């Protein structure tokens, strides 16, 4: 068994506390519990990926992320093909979808206990056009909102709700052609979400039965709910019951091909991108990611 060589990567923008306060609490916990770890604070978007890749090349095999789903994606995308590496999570982002799915607390000290513990799972990894996602990916309205949200001053649930309310009425559903499970399905939909975990973020869910260890992706085809009714039905996202309505169809797949209008938006774990081509392939990676859990 390889000796654990740990690095903690902190996103200073994520969360409510300053990077200095977070770093000090982590240092205090490490000293109290006799753990050794290098600590790095990211300086810009994409830096977490660079830090993780460089650390991996230097022989680090235990990566602890202090941040949200986007930072987790950066780090995990850089290490998941490595042998005998593991990921610990200190949830400190806007949505914290993967951490919520795994029932990992936002308390720094308690989540450090999990991240430096020995209990792990082997988690599925989704690929959207070969770009990894670990909790959820999507194309359509959720990705469009993620793009708007990324340009707003400040993060958090309140700004996300503002972005949804501002853009929902004018967003036109997209025409999708879905090839999966030996079938071709044509749908006019608000969005298609690809759920690896059961979390859409902020403890909301489109696919409450999704599992990151079942070898399947829950493809959630969401039709647009008329605006007045959407407001009334919005609590169903938090109650995890939107899948019981006629507006949401869930199809479990190992892989799928989606065709859609050009210049649409997609996201992987909440990070938005514009896609110029008119199709995408979604599949599970043959690799698994070892994640520390309770």
C-alpha positions in Angstrom: 0.0 0.0 0.0 1.4 3.4 -1.0 2.1 6.0 1.7 -0.4 8.9 1.6 1.0 12.1 0.2 -1.6 14.8 0.7 -2.2 18.2 -0.8 -5.1 20.6 0.1 -6.2 22.9 -2.7 -8.3 25.9 -1.6 -10.5 28.1 -3.8 -10.4 31.5 -2.0 -13.4 32.8 -3.9 -15.7 30.0 -2.8 -17.7 30.2 0.4 -18.3 33.0 3.0 -15.0 32.8 4.9 -11.8 34.4 3.8 -9.0 32.2 2.5 -6.9 33.2 5.5 -9.5 32.0 8.0 -10.1 28.7 6.1 -6.4 28.1 5.8 -5.8 28.7 9.5 -8.6 26.4 10.6 -7.2 23.7 8.3 -3.7 24.1 9.7 -5.0 24.0 13.2 -6.9 20.7 12.5 -3.9 19.1 10.8 -1.6 20.0 13.7 -4.1 18.8 16.3 -4.6 15.5 14.5 -1.0 14.9 13.5 -1.5 15.0 9.7 0.9 16.4 7.2 -0.3 18.1 4.0 0.8 20.7 1.5 -1.6 23.6 1.2 -2.1 25.6 -2.0 -4.5 28.5 -2.6 -5.7 29.0 -6.2 -5.0 32.4 -7.8 -7.3 32.3 -10.9 -9.9 30.1 -12.7 -8.2 27.0 -13.9 -5.4 27.2 -11.4 -6.8 24.3 -9.3 -6.3 22.0 -12.3 -2.8 23.2 -12.8 -1.9 22.7 -9.2 -3.4 19.2 -9.1 -1.6 18.1 -12.3 1.7 19.4 -11.1 1.2 17.7 -7.7 0.3 14.5 -9.3 3.5 14.5 -11.4 5.4 15.0 -8.1 3.8 11.9 -6.6 1.0 13.3 -4.5 -1.9 10.8 -4.3 -4.3 12.3 -1.9 -6.1 15.5 -3.1 -8.4 17.5 -0.8 -10.5 20.2 -2.4 -11.8 23.2 -0.5 -14.4 24.7 -2.8 -17.5 23.9 -4.8 -18.4 21.5 -7.7 -16.4 23.6 -10.2 -13.2 23.4 -8.2 -13.8 19.7 -7.5 -14.2 19.2 -11.3 -10.9 21.0 -12.0 -8.9 18.8 -9.6 -10.7 15.5 -10.2 -10.4 16.0 -14.0 -6.6 16.2 -13.6 -6.2 13.1 -11.5 -8.9 10.6 -12.2 -6.8 8.6 -14.7 -4.1 8.2 -12.1 -3.5 4.9 -10.2 -4.1 4.8 -6.4 -5.2 8.4 -6.1 -8.1 9.6 -3.9 -10.2 12.8 -3.5 -11.4 14.4 -0.3 -14.0 17.1 -0.3 -14.4 20.2 2.0 -17.6 21.7 0.6 -17.4 25.4 0.3 -19.1 26.4 -2.9 -22.4 27.7 -4.2 -24.3 24.5 -4.9 -22.1 21.7 -3.3 -24.0 19.1 -5.3 -21.5 16.3 -5.0 -20.9 16.9 -1.3 -24.7 16.9 -0.6 -25.1 13.6 -2.5 -22.3 12.1 -0.4 -23.7 13.7 2.8 -20.5 15.5 3.6 -21.0 18.4 6.0 -19.9 22.0 5.3 -18.2 22.1 8.7 -14.5 22.3 7.9 -13.2 20.2 10.8 -15.8 17.5 10.4 -15.3 17.3 6.6 -11.5 17.1 7.2 -12.1 14.0 9.3 -13.8 12.4 6.4 -11.3 13.6 3.8 -8.4 12.2 5.8 -10.3 9.1 6.8 -9.9 5.6 5.2 -13.4 5.0 4.0 -13.8 5.5 0.3 -16.1 4.6 -2.6 -15.3 4.1 -6.3 -17.5 6.7 -8.1 -18.6 6.7 -11.7 -17.3 9.5 -14.0 -19.5 11.0 -16.7 -18.0 12.3 -19.9 -19.7 15.0 -22.1 -17.8 15.0 -25.4 -14.9 13.5 -23.3 -15.0 16.4 -20.8 -15.4 14.8 -17.3 -18.2 15.6 -14.9 -18.6 14.0 -11.5 -22.0 15.2 -10.2 -24.1 16.6 -13.1 -23.8 18.0 -16.6 -26.4 19.5 -18.9 -27.3 21.3 -22.1 -30.0 23.9 -22.5 -31.5 26.3 -20.0 -29.5 25.1 -16.9 -26.2 25.7 -18.9 -27.5 29.0 -20.2 -28.2 30.2 -16.6 -24.9 28.8 -15.4 -23.3 31.1 -18.0 -25.3 34.2 -16.8 -24.6 33.3 -13.2 -20.8 33.0 -13.8 -20.8 36.7 -14.9 -22.7 38.0 -11.9 -21.0 39.8 -9.0 -21.1 37.3 -6.2 -22.2 33.7 -6.0 -24.8 31.9 -3.8 -28.3 30.7 -4.1 -29.9 34.2 -4.2 -28.0 35.3 -7.3 -28.7 31.9 -9.0 -32.4 32.4 -8.4 -32.2 35.9 -9.8 -30.6 34.5 -12.9 -33.3 31.9 -13.3 -36.2 34.3 -12.8 -34.7 36.8 -15.2 -34.0 34.4 -18.1 -36.7 31.7 -17.7 -39.7 33.6 -19.4 -37.8 34.4 -22.6 -35.8 31.2 -23.0 -37.2 29.1 -25.9 -37.1 25.3 -25.7 -34.7 23.5 -27.9 -35.3 20.7 -30.4 -33.3 17.7 -29.3 -32.8 14.3 -31.0 -31.6 11.7 -28.6 -30.1 8.3 -29.5 -29.9 5.9 -26.6 -30.8 2.4 -25.6 -31.3 1.5 -29.3 -33.9 4.2 -29.7 -34.2 7.6 -31.3 -36.3 10.1 -29.3 -37.2 13.6 -30.5 -38.1 16.1 -27.8 -38.7 19.8 -27.6 -37.3 20.5 -24.1 -36.1 23.3 -21.8 -32.9 21.3 -21.1 -31.4 17.9 -20.7 -29.5 17.2 -17.5 -27.2 14.2 -17.1 -27.2 13.2 -13.5 -24.4 11.1 -12.1 -25.4 12.2 -8.5 -28.9 12.9 -7.2 -28.1 16.6 -6.7 -28.8 19.5 -9.0 -27.2 21.7 -6.4 -28.4 23.6 -3.2 -30.2 20.4 -2.2 -32.4 20.4 -5.2 -32.9 17.3 -7.4 -34.2 16.3 -10.8 -33.3 12.7 -10.4 -33.5 11.7 -6.7 -32.7 8.1 -7.3 -29.5 8.7 -9.2 -26.4 7.0 -7.8 -22.7 7.6 -8.5 -21.9 3.9 -8.1 -24.6 2.3 -10.3 -22.8 2.4 -13.6 -25.6 4.5 -15.2 -26.3 8.2 -16.0 -29.8 9.4 -15.3 -30.7 11.5 -18.4 -33.4 14.0 -17.3 -35.4 15.5 -20.2 -37.1 18.6 -18.8 -40.0 20.3 -20.7 -40.7 24.0 -20.2 -43.3 24.5 -17.6 -45.5 27.6 -18.3 -44.1 30.5 -16.2 -46.9 31.0 -13.8 -47.2 27.3 -13.1 -43.4 27.0 -12.8 -43.4 29.4 -9.8 -46.0 27.3 -8.1 -44.2 24.0 -8.9 -40.7 25.2 -8.0 -40.8 23.8 -4.5 -40.9 20.3 -6.0 -37.2 20.8 -6.9 -36.4 21.0 -3.2 -38.9 18.3 -2.3 -37.2 16.1 -4.9 -40.6 15.3 -6.5 -40.4 17.0 -9.9 -39.8 13.6 -11.5 -43.4 12.7 -10.6 -44.7 15.4 -13.0 -45.4 15.2 -16.7 -42.7 17.8 -17.4 -39.8 15.5 -16.5 -38.8 12.3 -18.2 -35.8 10.3 -16.8 -34.0 7.7 -18.9 -31.1 5.7 -17.5 -28.3 5.2 -20.0 -24.7 4.0 -20.2 -24.2 6.3 -23.2 -26.2 8.6 -25.5 -25.8 10.9 -28.4 -27.7 14.2 -28.4 -28.3 16.5 -31.4 -29.3 20.1 -30.8 -29.2 23.6 -32.3 -25.8 25.1 -33.0 -24.2 27.5 -30.5 -26.0 26.1 -27.5 -24.6 26.1 -24.0 -23.6 23.1 -21.9 -22.1 22.8 -18.5 -20.1 20.2 -16.5 -20.6 20.5 -12.7 -21.9 24.0 -13.1 -19.1 25.4 -15.2 -20.6 26.7 -18.5 -19.3 26.4 -22.0 -20.6 27.3 -25.5 -20.6 24.5 -28.0 -20.3 25.3 -31.6 -21.1 21.9 -33.1 -24.6 20.3 -33.1 -24.1 17.0 -31.3 -22.6 15.6 -28.2 -21.8 12.1 -26.9 -22.4 11.3 -23.3 -20.9 8.2 -21.7 -19.3 6.8 -18.6 -15.6 6.6 -18.3 -14.0 3.3 -17.8 -12.0 4.8 -14.9 -13.5 5.3 -11.4 -12.7 8.0 -8.9 -11.9 7.1 -5.3 -13.7 9.5 -3.0 -13.5 9.7 0.8 -16.9 9.3 2.4 -18.5 9.1 5.9 
